[in-house]
């Protein structure tokens, strides 16, 4: 019989293996530098100050064309706070996101461990595993983890997780404390102001929670708690944020720019098509990460249930019905994510926006694996525990293999940072000596899957213009590497 102490040792081994991968991704962030929209934020924060940059929300006409989305007030606020730290603020972004995502998953996973408070090691491992594959298998890892102006998608996930954790924590309480309602209101207003796509995603999620809670209260008179009220507060705050994004005067810059408009009544059909296409391409393109999350969650549930017996989970039929609804909800949310891009461009959402879709899929697979595992564990054969230990070790090895691939990006990050620092020093020296038209080298960034925005001979791109204004120069002339 495998002892609890030995199993705990295997769990620690897995925690270290997966945690090391997350630490590695966070470590790469210390080689991060300004990129793309960052130049525009830095220019405005230096020249206009924090309040002046935030007031870009009210700019109209040519003044609203800042090189970044001025209506996304929460992203502007995050950028302003990181700006106070200088370059270290940008270098800390990845560490903050990795920590926030892991803690958010841990906080929201409480109901999965109902009746098993001692299974904390498994809960930590599950949180690390979902966070690891959410970032490692992201549709655009560099942009949603390292690019300061692109972190709003990952931040949206983090905010949503903590909002869900509050509702799950206090939803069964007959009189939730005021701090629960206040926290949901603040997080909703903040999370909704990160981006249009993220706001639609969160609003749809918590409006659905409110509808389900209302249905349960009506059809199950014995149900207690305030889940409906808490979810309604969350959805209400998000709706206010959505109105703030829509009504921003700075949206004036979008009214004459719609690339491929389609008829409004076709938007839901296009969104459904784009959602289905993403799910198919995701499963076919990355089958192993999806399978790893599903299988590992199943075996983690076996370990937790065998080592820390808990009250009966639910009949198999009930579990199947709940999972069917969970799958429908996931598809609904992935469809919602597609709507803004379908409306404005008549095209699928870009890769960084689809990071929300990838997280939704992985979260669903984790819930499915866990629910099936916990339902089978009390009924399964005794050898399931040993099989789960072997599966956990195999998962650890796979995550290490994935981390080795990520480690291969280190040279690219280091190389880019060194070249960026040298170019930064060159530009500052040239400006200090009185030069206004400066030749600058183009940085080769293909190793980390990006492009250098200061790259063309005729510098007519807004990012390059922001960079020249940030340094106080009149123009740059790009020199090929």
Secondary structure, DSSP 8 states (H G I E B T S, - for coil): ---HHHHHHHHHHHHHHHHHHHHHHHHHGGG----THHHHHHHHHHHHHHHHHHGGGG--GGGG--SS-TT-HHHHHHHHHHHTTTHHHHHTHHHHHHHHHHHHHHHHTGGGGTT-TTTHHHHHHHHHHHHHHHHHT-TTHIIIII-GGGTHHHHHHHHHHHHHHHHHHHTT-TT--HHHHHHHHHHHHHHHTS-HHHHHHHHHHHHHHHHHHHHHHHH-TT--S-HHHHHHHHHHHHHHHHHHHHH-GGGGGGTT--TT---GGGHHHHHHHHHHHHHHHHHHHSHHHHHHHHHHHHHHHHHHHHHS--S----HHHHHHHHHHHHHHHHHHHHHHHHHHHHHHSS---TTTTHHHHHHHHHHHHHHHHHHHHHHHTTS-TTHHHHHHHHHHHHHHHHHHHHHHHHTTHHHHHHHHHHHHHHHHHHHHHHHTT-SEEEEE----GGGT---SS--SS--SHHHHHHHHHHT-SEEEEE--
